């Protein structure tokens, strides 16, 4: 098999891998490590505090969140990153450039003849990048088919589900008597709803995740106004932001992962992490949920709204009562068969080779 020289463009907000929170950064790290092990030359354009077996091409000394740079001040850093990628791509003799940013990398078009492929890590918001991707006929990789719905006619070259390292999430057939929620404590992840569900159903709930930083002003204000006062009260216990190894212990001992999400989740690594431990997921039917969870087999999928338009907390609580019918071994098997790190890396490798084969045959 041909060995490639691959440029990976990572976000500058966090180091790669992230110390704790950071779904996109986890995926980039896995790809860099996995493709390097396969013998490819991988060049990661990211913050200098990143750690990788690939060749690190540092853009800034430290990640932007570490430096407490505000989002409205990001522009010069990402513009500089694109200039560096454009300058170095030819010198490094890259075969392909793999982008994980979104709009910023569009500045590379016209600056290099090297093929660029974009993984979509976030949902499209209204028109967002759709117009530019269509005009440029950009090569796109979705992380779920649900993610494509706002713009089904774009140039999708593959759909590749995110994969996880199963060794970090040990299987446990016999859970303890508590439920779990993991994620950023922001409104889109359903933190307010899961606290209310635990209160209404009188459940023991463990909450793990990152408090939104002040640079995310809307989420930060939401946390301080609605969530902070409800943590560590009653049956809702907040353990803070934990690393992957520690989170695995809490996933595997939970009866179920409760996920009343409030947005169109493009994938949802937490769902696969939970199921890898044998812990089923109960989630609202939004975004990728029907692609990740096998309803009534590895979890329960709930309609997000009642007929009157209210959030369907009652339906969610009814689903919790049925959680005993789920075979935890089936949860583990589903992740092993569909969402492993190895499968993800293989699929990216095949996609890169296919793009280059099509290019050479013209």
N, C-alpha and C positions, 0 to 999 in steps of 0.2 A: 504494500500500500504506500502511496506517495506521502512523504513527510512534508508538512506545510509549515510556513512561517506566518503566524497568526497574530494580529494586533488586537488586543482587548482594551476597549475604552471604558473605564470604570468611573463611577461618580466620585467627586472630590469631598463630599460631605462627611463620609466615614472612612476609616481605614479598611482595607481588605486583607484578611477577613475581619468582620466587625467583632469587637470585643464581646458584645452582647447582642443588642438589637441590630437588625439590618438584613432583611430577606434578600434583596437584590445583591448585596455584597457577599452573602453566603454562596449564592449561585455562581457569581463571578469567580470566587475563590475555588470552588469545586471544579469549574471548567478549566481554570489555569493549571491546577494540580493534575487533573485527570488527563488533559491533552498533552501536558508535558511528559507524564508517565508513558503515554502512548508513543513518545518519540518526536512529537512536534515541537518546533521552536515557538514559544509563546512570549509575547511582549505586552506587559500590562502597563497602561498609561493611567496612573492613579497617584494618590498622595504618598509622600515618602515614608509615612509611618505604616504603610502596608507591608505585609510579609508574604512572600510567595516563592515557590520553586521556579517560577517563570522568571524572565528577565524584567525587572522593574524599571520603568521609565518614569522617574518621579516628576510630578508637575508642581506640587507645592510641598513645603517642608512638613506641614502637618495638615490633617484633614480639617475642613472648614468648620465643622461643628466644634472640634477641639479648640480652634482659634476663636470661636464664638462669632463667626462671620454671619451676618444676617442675610436671609434669602435675597433681599433687594440689592445686596452688594455682591452677589455671586457672579454677575456678568463678566467682569474683567478676568476672573480666574478661569472660567470655562472658555472664554474667547482665546485666552492664552493656551489652554490645553489643546484646542483645535489647531492653533497655529503650530504647536509642537508636533502633533500627530501628522499634520500635512508635511512638515519639514522632514520628519524622521522616517515616514512610511517608505519612501523611495530608497533612502540610504540603508534601511534595514531589510530591503528587498522582500517586503511583506507580500504574501499571496492573497490575503484577505484581511479586511478590517471588520471586527465584530463590535458593534456599538451597543451600549446599555443605557445611554443617556436620554435619547429622544431628540427634541428639536435642536440642541446645540450641535450635534454632529452633522446636521444638514449643511453647515458651513463648509464641510469637506468636499461637497460636490463641486466639480470644476477645478479643485485643487489637486486631485489625484485621479489616476485611471484605475487604481486598485479597487476591486469590488468591495462594496460596503453592504453589510447585512445588519439589520436592527432587530434586537429582541425587545418586544413591548412588555415592559414590566409593570406598567400602570394602565388603567382603563383610559379610553378616549373620553375627553370631557368636552361635550358639545362639538365644535368644529376642530378645536385643538390643533393637532399636527396633520389631520386628515388631508387638507388641501395640499400641503407641501409634499406629503408622501405620494399623493396621486400625481401631482405635476412632475415629480422626479422619478416616478415609477420605482420607488424604493423597494428593496427586497426586505420583506418583513417576516419575522418569526413570532407567532402568537404563542402564549403560554396556556391558552385554553380556547376552545372554539367560541365560547360565550363572549370572549374579549373582542371578537371580530364583528359582533352584531351591529355596532354603530357605523361600521364602514366595511361591509362584506366584499366590496369590489376592488379592494387594494391588492397589491402584488404580494400575496402571502406565499412564501417559498416552503414553509413548514409550520406545523403546530408541534411544539415540543414542551411536554409537561416538565415542571421543575422536579428535580430529584434530590433525595436526601441520603446521607450516610447512615444506613440502618444500624451500624454498630454503636452509634450514639444514642439509640432509642431501643433499649432492651425490652423484650416481650415479657408480659406478666399476665397469667391467666386469672389471677385472683386479686381483684382490686380491694381497696379500703373503702370506707363509707364517706367519700367526699367527691365533689365535682370540681372541674378545673376550667379556667379561662386564661388564655395566653395571648398577648398582643400589645400593641401600643394603646395606652389608655386615652383614646380619642373617640369621638362620636361615631365615626364610620365603622369601627370595629365592634360596636354594640356593648361597650362597657357599662353604660347606664342601664341598658335593658337587662343585662345578665345579673346585675346587682338587684334589680327589681324582681326578676324571676326567682332568684335565690330567697329573697325575702318572702314572696308570696307562697312559694312551695316549701319554705322552711328547710332549705338545703344547706349543708356545709359546703362553702365555696372557697376555693383557693384561687387567688388572682396573681398572675405573674406577668410583668411587662414593664415597658419603659414609660415613664411619665413624659409627656410632650415637653420639649425644651422651650424656653421663652422665645426662641427665634420662630417657632411655629405658633404665632400669637393667637390665632383662633382656637386651636386645639389646647393650648396652654391655658387660656382664659376659661374654656369649657371645663377643663380638669379642675381648676381652682374653684369654679362656681358650683359645679354639680357633683363631682366625683370625690374629691379630697375628703369631704365631711362624711362620706359613706364608707370609707375604707376602715378596716379593722373595727367594725361595729357589727354587732349581731353575729351572724354566721359567715360574713365575708371577710376573709383574711388576706391581706396583701403582703406578699413576700419580696417585692421589689423586682428589679431587673436581674435575671440570672443568666449564666452562660449555658451552653447547650448540654454539657454534662450534668449539671445540676437540674435543669429542667426535665431531663429524661426520667429522673427519679420520681418527680411529681406527676408527670404524664402517666407513667405505667401503673401507679397506685390509685388513679382516679377511676370512678365508675363511668364517667363520660366527660367529654369536652363539650361545653356549652358555647355555641357560637351564633348568637342572634344578630348577625352582622347587618349593617345599615347602608351598605353600598354594594356596587356590582364588583365583587371581589374577582380580580383577574386570575388568581390561582389560590393562594392560601396555604403556605407551607405548614402552618400550625396544624391544619387538618391532617396532613400526611404524617407529621411527627407524632401526633397523638395516636393515630391508627397503627403506626409502626409498633407502638408499645402494646397494642391490643385494645386500646381505649377507643370506643366508638364515639362518633361525633353527632351531635344534634345541632342542626343549623337551619336558618331560614333559606328558602329557595331563591338565592340571588347569585348572579355571576356564575362562577365556575362550580358552585356547590354540586349540581347534579352530575358533573363530570368527575369529581373527586370522590364523592361519597356514593356508595351503592345503597340506595334506599332500602331499609328493612334488612340489610345484610351487614353493612359496616357502620351503620348509623341511621338516623331518621331525619328526613327532610320535611320542613314545616312551611306552610304558606306564610309569607311575611305579614299579610294583612288580613283582618277579619272583614266580613262583608260590609261593615259600616266604615271601613277605611282605617280603623285603629290598628296599632301594632298588635300582632296576634300572640300576646303573651299566654293566653289561655291554651291555645293550640300547642305552644311550646311546652308548657307544663304537662299537658296530656302526653306528649311524646316522651318526656322524662320518665313517666310511669311505666313505659313500655321498654325501657332500656335493657332490662334483664333478658329479653328475647334475642339479643345480638350475641353471636359467637365471636369472642375476642380473637380467636385464631384466624378467623376469616378476615378480620381487620388487618392483621399483620401480613397475611398472604396477598391481599389486594395491593398493599404498598410495595411489597417485594416484586410483584409482577408488573406494576405499572409506574411506580414513582421512585425507583432506585436511582442513586447517583450514577451508577454505571450505565444504565439505560439512557439517561439524559446525555451523558458525555458521548456515547456512541451515536446518538441521533444528531447531535451537533456536528460531529465529525463527518457523518454521512452527508449532511446538508452542505457543509463547506465544500466537500469533494464534488458534489453534484453541481453546485454553482460554478466551480472552476472547470468541470468537464464540459458544461454547456457553453461556457465562455470560449474554451479552446476549440470547440467544434464549429464555431461560427465562421 
